[in-house]
Amino acid sequence: MSERKNEPRTTNYELRTTNYELKKGFTLLEILIATVIFTVGVVAVVGLFGNVLVASSDAENTLIAMNLAQQGMEEIRNLTFTNIAYESKAVVDEENFPGFERGVEVDDPAGTPTTDDLKEVTVTVYWTFKNEEISVALKTYISRN
């Protein structure tokens, strides 16, 4: 019996260390949870990219429309007062700006007596985005003098 008490216990310690070293990996459940979290993050980022692309395209179309409206307004300002007239909606430049149309309305200014010396000019540019017609309008007043 005394021999057993004096025996070193190193063997048991080494077995415990070996068992501990075998448990250092990830379990299947941990890997599945990490994969689900990663997938949710990737799907969210991909969805965000889609929204950003749509917003970017909409902003680009609005900017083009504003520039086309400004160009139309400048063309009208270069006309003589008597040549300023209504223009129906027509394609602006199919080659460079497909899908954009521009129209010009000429009216007497609201709230003023009819006068032949002042015109209210509205240039409107139209385009289709997501099956919906969208427009941008610029308005100015042009006098004979």
Long-range contacts (C-beta under 8 A, 24 or more apart in sequence): 57-129, 58-129, 61-127, 61-129, 61-134, 62-134, 62-136, 64-97, 64-100, 64-127, 65-100, 65-125, 65-126, 65-127, 65-134, 65-135, 65-136, 66-125, 66-136, 66-138, 68-92, 68-97, 68-100, 68-102, 68-125, 69-102, 69-123, 69-124, 69-125, 69-136, 69-137, 69-138, 70-138, 72-102, 72-104, 72-123, 72-125, 72-138, 73-121, 73-123, 73-138, 73-140, 76-104, 76-121, 76-123, 76-142, 77-140, 77-142, 81-119, 81-142, 81-143, 81-144, 84-119, 84-121, 84-142, 89-124, 89-126, 92-125, 99-127, 99-128, 100-125, 100-126, 100-127, 101-125, 101-126, 101-127, 102-126, 109-141, 116-144, 117-143, 117-144, 117-145, 118-142, 118-143, 118-144, 119-143
